[in-house]
Amino acid sequence: MGLFDIKGYLQENKQLIDEALDGLLPAQDVFPPQVHKAMRHCLFAGGKRLRPILACAACRAVGGDPGVVVQEACALELIHTYSLIHDDLPAMDDDDYRRGCLSTHKVFGEAIAILAGDGLLTEAFAVLTRGFRNTPHAPEKLLEVIHLVAEACGSRGLIGGQVVDLESEQKVIEKDLLEYIHNNKTGKLLTASVLLGALLGGADRDKTGRLEQYGRAIGLAFQITDDILDILGSTEELGKKVGSDLDKGKATYPGIMGMDASKKMQQKLYEDACSALEGFDEKAEPLRAIAKLIVERTK
């Protein structure tokens, strides 16, 4: 078997997701135009589209047709982008740049940025529920997915992680609490992305469980990589200021464990992700390649 072309796979699927997102979101001239322009500003400024691509890859890995989960997968990107817009606000991380462009609040003001984030989050669930009208998916599966996604981005997921992240600034915290922050702020939505694809792709209980393990491993690995890149990365590649975690006194893996130990943990999580995929055939190659990319990425 030749090497999997992960670069080509990501480019092809990013284009597919971008086209779908453009069709799902209100056009920027739809009244009231200011909020729709703001919603699109961060969404189409760039981004890897990792979460919807993971959903499509997981669907493929269990023998499903990735094409039938694109709409639901797009909801994940809307949620992720809402979280970025709110994360950048002055009341939160106060970042001026995102994805190489001015943050939404720097362009449209804080009030519209808040409402744009709210709009994207709400639109995500409108997208998920459109499937009840015209979909190949069983209604009970869609309900399971909607519940899964809602929990992943609620106070027991993304929001909870963000709260503890803010509360931990300028403090010395234990590794277990840092792991909670990373698993919830970043990991829960990544895991939900994988599970969305698995559930709508028809995965059995065993494969769903294995893909959940995979999602948890790459979710934590992704955030550890972010922590490392905030120290070793470049502003040009990341599209945002490096060193911001240190400036804000945020808890990070290199700060608590040291750089060498953080890199070793990255590698272990990659191995855990690959182990979770044992028993899957070549249709899971995109997931294996994405796990490798997560720990090797430079942006």
C-alpha positions in Angstrom: 0.0 0.0 0.0 1.4 3.4 -1.0 1.6 6.4 1.3 -1.8 8.1 1.8 -2.0 11.5 0.2 -3.2 13.4 3.2 -2.5 16.8 1.7 -4.7 16.1 -1.4 -7.4 14.5 0.8 -7.6 17.6 3.1 -7.6 20.0 0.1 -10.4 18.1 -1.7 -12.5 17.8 1.4 -11.9 21.4 2.5 -13.3 22.6 -0.8 -16.3 20.3 -0.5 -17.0 21.6 3.1 -16.4 25.3 2.1 -19.0 25.0 -0.8 -21.5 23.4 1.5 -21.0 26.0 4.2 -21.5 28.8 1.7 -24.8 27.3 0.7 -26.0 26.7 4.3 -25.2 30.1 5.7 -27.3 33.2 5.0 -25.7 35.4 2.3 -24.0 38.5 3.6 -26.6 40.8 2.1 -29.5 39.0 3.8 -31.2 41.4 6.3 -29.7 42.4 8.7 -26.5 42.3 6.7 -24.1 43.4 9.4 -24.5 40.2 11.4 -24.3 38.0 8.4 -21.2 39.7 7.2 -19.7 39.1 10.7 -20.7 35.5 10.8 -19.0 34.9 7.4 -15.9 37.0 8.3 -14.2 34.4 10.6 -15.9 31.4 8.9 -14.3 32.1 5.5 -11.1 33.7 6.7 -9.4 30.3 6.5 -9.3 27.3 8.7 -8.4 23.6 8.2 -12.1 22.4 8.5 -10.7 19.6 10.6 -13.9 18.8 12.5 -16.2 18.3 9.5 -13.4 16.4 7.7 -13.0 14.1 10.7 -16.7 13.4 10.6 -16.6 12.5 6.9 -13.4 10.4 7.5 -15.1 8.5 10.4 -18.1 7.8 8.2 -15.9 6.4 5.5 -13.9 4.3 8.1 -17.1 2.4 9.1 -18.2 1.8 5.6 -20.6 4.7 5.2 -20.9 7.2 2.4 -19.1 10.5 3.5 -21.2 12.5 1.1 -24.4 11.9 3.1 -22.9 13.5 6.3 -21.5 16.7 4.8 -24.5 18.8 5.9 -24.3 17.6 9.5 -20.5 17.9 9.5 -20.8 21.5 8.5 -22.6 22.2 11.7 -19.4 21.3 13.6 -17.5 24.0 11.8 -20.2 26.6 12.6 -19.9 25.7 16.3 -16.1 25.8 16.2 -16.1 29.2 14.5 -18.5 30.6 17.0 -16.2 29.5 19.8 -13.2 31.2 18.1 -15.1 34.5 17.7 -16.1 34.5 21.4 -12.6 33.2 22.5 -11.0 36.3 20.8 -13.3 38.8 22.6 -11.6 41.3 25.0 -13.5 39.8 27.9 -11.9 36.4 27.1 -8.5 36.1 25.4 -8.5 39.5 23.8 -6.8 38.4 20.5 -6.6 40.8 17.6 -6.0 38.2 14.9 -7.5 34.9 13.9 -6.7 32.7 10.9 -4.4 35.4 9.6 -7.1 38.1 9.6 -8.4 40.7 12.1 -10.6 39.1 14.7 -14.3 39.6 14.3 -14.7 42.1 17.1 -11.8 44.2 15.7 -13.7 44.5 12.4 -17.4 44.7 13.5 -17.2 45.7 17.2 -17.8 43.6 20.3 -21.6 43.6 20.2 -21.9 42.3 16.7 -19.1 39.8 17.3 -21.0 38.4 20.2 -24.2 38.2 18.2 -22.3 36.7 15.2 -21.0 33.9 17.4 -24.5 33.4 18.8 -25.8 33.3 15.3 -23.3 30.6 14.2 -24.1 28.4 17.2 -27.8 28.7 16.6 -27.5 28.1 12.9 -25.5 24.9 13.6 -28.6 23.3 15.2 -30.8 24.6 12.5 -28.5 22.8 10.1 -28.6 19.6 12.2 -32.4 19.6 12.3 -32.9 20.2 8.6 -32.1 16.5 8.2 -35.5 15.5 9.6 -37.1 16.9 6.5 -35.0 15.2 3.8 -32.3 12.7 4.9 -31.2 9.2 4.6 -30.6 9.1 8.3 -32.9 7.5 10.8 -34.6 10.1 13.0 -33.3 8.4 16.2 -29.8 8.6 14.9 -30.1 12.3 14.2 -31.5 12.9 17.7 -28.5 11.0 19.2 -26.1 13.1 17.2 -27.9 16.4 18.2 -27.7 15.4 21.8 -24.0 14.4 21.5 -23.1 17.7 19.8 -25.1 19.8 22.3 -23.3 18.2 25.3 -19.9 18.6 23.6 -20.3 22.3 23.3 -22.2 23.0 26.6 -21.2 23.6 30.1 -20.0 19.9 30.4 -17.9 20.3 27.4 -16.4 23.3 25.4 -17.9 26.0 27.6 -16.9 24.2 30.8 -13.4 23.9 29.6 -13.3 27.6 28.7 -14.6 28.6 32.1 -11.9 26.6 33.9 -9.3 27.9 31.5 -10.2 31.5 32.4 -10.3 30.8 36.1 -6.8 29.2 35.9 -5.0 32.1 34.4 -2.1 33.4 36.5 -2.4 30.3 38.7 -0.3 27.2 39.2 -2.6 24.2 38.6 -2.3 20.4 38.7 -1.9 18.4 35.5 -5.3 16.7 36.1 -7.0 20.1 36.0 -5.1 21.1 32.8 -6.2 17.8 31.2 -9.8 18.7 32.1 -9.4 22.1 30.4 -7.9 20.6 27.2 -10.3 17.6 27.1 -13.3 19.8 27.3 -12.3 23.1 25.6 -10.9 21.3 22.6 -11.3 17.5 22.9 -15.0 17.1 23.3 -16.0 18.7 20.0 -13.2 16.8 18.2 -14.5 13.6 19.7 -18.1 14.5 18.8 -17.0 15.1 15.2 -15.6 11.6 14.9 -18.7 10.1 16.6 -21.1 12.0 14.4 -19.5 10.4 11.3 -19.5 7.0 13.0 -23.1 7.1 14.1 -24.5 8.4 10.8 -22.3 6.0 8.9 -23.8 3.0 10.6 -21.1 2.0 13.0 -21.7 -0.9 15.4 -21.1 -0.6 19.1 -17.5 -1.9 19.0 -16.4 0.5 16.2 -18.2 3.4 17.8 -16.3 2.7 21.1 -13.0 2.5 19.3 -13.6 5.7 17.4 -14.5 7.4 20.7 -11.1 6.3 22.0 -9.5 7.7 18.9 -11.3 11.0 19.2 -10.2 11.4 22.8 -6.6 10.7 22.0 -6.4 13.2 19.1 -8.4 15.8 21.0 -5.8 16.0 23.7 -2.9 15.7 21.3 -4.3 18.6 19.3 -4.3 20.9 22.3 -0.9 19.8 23.4 0.4 20.6 19.9 -1.3 24.1 20.2 0.5 24.6 23.5 3.9 23.7 21.9 3.3 25.8 18.9 2.5 28.8 21.0 6.1 28.6 22.1 7.9 27.2 19.1 5.6 28.3 16.2 5.6 31.4 14.0 2.9 34.1 13.8 2.9 33.8 10.0 2.1 30.1 10.0 -0.3 30.1 12.9 -2.3 33.2 11.7 -2.3 34.6 15.3 0.2 35.9 17.7 2.6 33.4 19.3 3.4 33.6 23.0 -0.1 34.7 23.9 -0.6 31.8 26.4 2.6 32.9 28.2 1.6 36.5 28.2 -1.8 35.7 29.7 -0.4 33.3 32.3 -2.3 30.4 30.9 -1.6 26.9 32.0 0.0 24.8 29.3 1.5 21.3 29.1 5.1 22.7 28.4 4.6 25.0 31.4 3.6 22.2 33.7 5.5 19.2 32.4 8.3 20.8 30.3 8.8 20.6 26.5 10.4 17.2 26.3 7.6 15.5 28.4 5.0 17.3 26.4 6.4 16.0 23.2 6.6 12.4 24.6 2.9 12.7 25.6 2.1 13.9 22.1 3.7 10.7 20.7 1.9 8.4 23.2 -1.4 9.9 22.3 -0.7 9.4 18.6 0.1 5.8 19.3 -3.1 5.5 21.4 -5.1 6.9 18.4 -3.5 4.4 16.0 -4.1 1.5 18.5 -7.8 2.4 18.6 -8.0 2.0 14.9 -6.6 -1.6 14.9 -9.1 -3.8 13.1 -10.2 -1.1 10.8 -9.2 -1.6 7.1 -7.7 0.8 4.6 -10.9 3.0 4.7 -9.6 4.3 8.0 -6.3 5.6 6.4 -7.5 9.2 6.5 -8.1 9.0 10.2 -4.6 7.5 10.7 -3.0 10.2 8.6 -5.0 13.0 10.4 -3.7 11.7 13.8 -0.1 11.9 12.5 -0.7 15.3 11.1 -2.1 16.6 14.4 1.2 15.9 16.2 3.4 17.0 13.3 1.6 20.2 12.3 3.2 23.6 12.3 0.0 25.7 12.2 
